[in-house]
Amino acid sequence: MIFLTLFEIVGYIISVIVMLVIVQFVLSLLISFNVVNIHNDFVAAVWKAVNALLEPLFRPIRRIMPNTGAIDFSPLVLIVGLEILRIILKNLAMASVSGAL
């Protein structure tokens, strides 16, 4: 039963990270197309905070992946990796619950 609880906690953390990746993607598009201005204090604070939280997760992925030029696939790789982790943990949690019965 404890493993099921840990799975739910890790699943929630994974959901938060995926949401931050989506926020960073949308914000980068808005900045690129001059919809929002990085000189705005609020936009700059959100941008710096999201990048500070995600950069430690992206850095190892960027070291492994080949250089693709202007397109950065590290957010996609991170999301896919986290979803694979979630599936593995879910299956382990279900196996531990069914094994306890």
C-alpha positions in Angstrom: 0.0 0.0 0.0 2.9 2.4 0.7 4.2 1.9 -2.9 0.8 3.0 -4.2 1.0 6.2 -2.1 4.5 6.8 -3.4 3.4 6.3 -7.0 0.6 8.9 -6.5 3.1 11.4 -5.1 5.6 10.9 -7.9 2.8 11.0 -10.4 1.7 14.4 -9.0 5.3 15.7 -9.3 5.5 14.5 -12.8 2.3 16.3 -13.7 3.7 19.5 -12.2 6.9 19.2 -14.3 5.0 18.5 -17.5 2.8 21.5 -16.8 5.9 23.7 -16.3 7.4 22.4 -19.6 4.1 23.4 -21.4 4.2 26.8 -19.7 7.8 27.4 -20.8 6.9 26.3 -24.4 3.9 28.7 -24.6 5.8 31.5 -23.0 8.8 31.1 -25.3 6.4 31.3 -28.3 4.8 34.4 -26.9 8.2 36.0 -26.4 9.4 35.0 -29.8 6.4 36.5 -31.6 6.5 39.7 -29.4 3.1 39.0 -27.9 4.7 39.6 -24.4 7.8 41.5 -23.7 10.6 40.1 -21.6 11.3 43.6 -20.3 8.0 43.4 -18.4 9.0 42.5 -14.7 6.2 39.9 -14.3 7.1 38.1 -17.6 10.8 38.2 -16.8 10.2 36.8 -13.3 8.0 33.9 -14.6 10.5 33.2 -17.4 13.5 33.1 -15.1 11.6 31.0 -12.5 10.4 28.4 -15.0 13.9 28.2 -16.6 15.6 27.8 -13.2 13.3 24.9 -12.4 13.6 23.1 -15.7 17.2 23.7 -16.7 18.6 21.1 -14.3 16.3 18.5 -16.0 17.1 19.6 -19.5 20.9 19.9 -19.1 21.6 16.1 -19.0 19.2 15.5 -21.9 20.9 18.2 -24.0 24.3 16.6 -23.4 23.2 13.3 -24.7 21.1 14.4 -27.7 22.7 15.4 -31.0 22.6 19.1 -32.0 19.5 19.7 -34.1 20.1 23.4 -34.7 17.3 25.8 -33.8 14.9 23.1 -32.6 15.3 21.9 -29.0 13.8 18.4 -28.5 14.8 18.1 -24.8 11.4 19.1 -23.5 9.8 16.4 -25.6 12.3 13.8 -24.5 11.8 14.9 -20.9 8.0 14.5 -21.1 8.3 11.1 -22.8 10.8 9.9 -20.2 8.6 11.1 -17.3 5.5 9.4 -18.8 7.5 6.1 -19.2 8.6 6.5 -15.6 5.0 7.0 -14.5 3.9 3.8 -16.4 6.6 1.8 -14.8 5.8 3.0 -11.4 2.1 2.4 -11.9 2.7 -1.2 -13.0 5.0 -1.7 -10.0 2.4 -0.2 -7.6 -0.4 -2.4 -9.1 1.8 -5.5 -8.8 2.5 -4.7 -5.1 -1.2 -4.2 -4.4 -2.3 -7.4 -6.1 0.6 -9.3 -4.5 -0.5 -8.2 -1.1 -4.0 -9.6 -1.6 
